[in-house]
């Protein structure tokens, strides 16, 4: 799940990336707007190199902002999601690339 969170301090948004692992902790997830309130089983934000596209005070023009948003999906979000489609993929991403997992998620995955 992707959602934008407005900063309380500046004209800036954060892209929240929430991953829900089907059947972890016995949960079965269905598409539901109430999931927006949940942090997910894995919670990430956009990489630092994409932060300026969500800063509405930055000098980036609309054309460049749009291109960088497209790049964010092509270079980061789609590959990330594809690598996390299975529990095995999540474990590999954690072990090889340091994907941060909370201790209870690690335990449930058998790590």
VOGU-3710 file (C-alpha; in Angstrom, 3 decimals, decimal comma):
1> xxxxxxxxxx> 0,000/0,000/0,000  1,231/3,470/-0,826  0,013/6,640/0,816  1,213/10,204/1,172  1,620/11,715/4,614  1,788/15,491/4,993  4,533/16,867/7,218  3,274/18,903/10,170  6,224/21,280/9,873  6,747/22,077/6,205
11> xxxxxxxxxx> 5,178/21,836/2,754  6,515/18,311/2,386  4,991/14,875/1,977  6,361/11,442/2,793  5,602/8,397/0,695  4,687/5,624/3,113  5,207/2,144/1,712  3,335/-0,486/3,692  3,742/-4,193/3,025  1,205/-6,610/4,449
21> xxxxxxxxxx> 2,305/-10,244/4,616  -0,675/-12,477/3,960  -1,238/-15,034/6,747  1,501/-13,658/9,029  0,278/-13,686/12,632  -2,784/-15,491/11,259  -3,953/-12,350/9,415  -5,644/-12,500/6,057  -5,607/-9,082/4,408  -8,334/-7,862/2,093
31> xxxxxxxxxx> -8,439/-4,534/0,274  -9,961/-2,201/2,812  -9,605/1,528/3,442  -9,080/0,767/7,151  -5,653/-0,663/6,275  -4,505/2,946/5,784  -4,458/3,270/9,573  -2,231/0,205/9,951  1,557/0,484/9,591  1,735/-2,891/7,850
41> xxxxxxxxxx> 4,087/-5,759/8,582  6,899/-3,910/6,791  7,003/-0,122/6,715  9,309/1,913/4,479  9,538/5,388/3,021  10,847/6,597/-0,318  14,629/6,519/-0,722  16,418/9,782/0,100  17,252/10,453/-3,549  13,523/10,863/-4,255
51> xxxxxxxxxx> 12,712/13,109/-1,290  12,740/16,347/-3,302  9,813/15,251/-5,499  7,589/15,301/-2,419  8,894/18,660/-1,195  6,520/21,231/-2,666  8,961/24,042/-1,810  11,736/22,512/-3,901  12,671/24,231/-7,136  11,963/21,148/-9,238
61> xxxxxxxxxx> 9,598/21,934/-12,122  6,452/19,902/-12,854  7,955/18,091/-15,849  11,013/16,966/-13,862  8,860/16,078/-10,831  6,650/13,867/-13,000  9,683/12,167/-14,571  11,249/11,545/-11,171  7,986/10,063/-9,856  7,924/7,712/-12,852
71> xxxxxxxxxx> 11,563/6,812/-12,122  10,676/6,122/-8,488  8,143/3,520/-9,594  10,300/1,977/-12,320  13,589/1,925/-10,395  12,413/1,350/-6,823  8,774/0,567/-6,046  8,064/-2,059/-8,722  11,328/-3,981/-8,130  10,776/-3,736/-4,352
81> xxxxxxxxxx> 7,247/-5,093/-4,543  8,290/-7,884/-6,906  11,051/-8,925/-4,517  8,614/-9,028/-1,573  5,832/-11,118/-3,126  6,780/-14,206/-1,137  7,974/-14,894/2,384  11,156/-16,333/0,852  11,683/-13,079/-1,057  11,206/-11,033/2,111
91> xxxxxxxxxx> 13,728/-13,165/3,988  16,256/-12,865/1,137  15,787/-9,077/0,935  16,341/-8,858/4,684  19,440/-11,069/4,658  21,094/-9,705/1,503  20,054/-6,046/1,509  19,291/-5,311/5,144  15,533/-4,829/4,793  14,510/-3,738/8,279
101> xxxxxxxxxx> 12,086/-6,129/9,939  10,637/-5,740/13,407  11,622/-8,521/15,826  8,113/-10,019/15,924  8,003/-10,141/12,097  11,433/-11,826/12,002  10,264/-14,368/14,547  7,071/-15,107/12,603  9,132/-15,574/9,405  11,545/-17,890/11,220
111> x> 14,593/-15,645/10,921
//
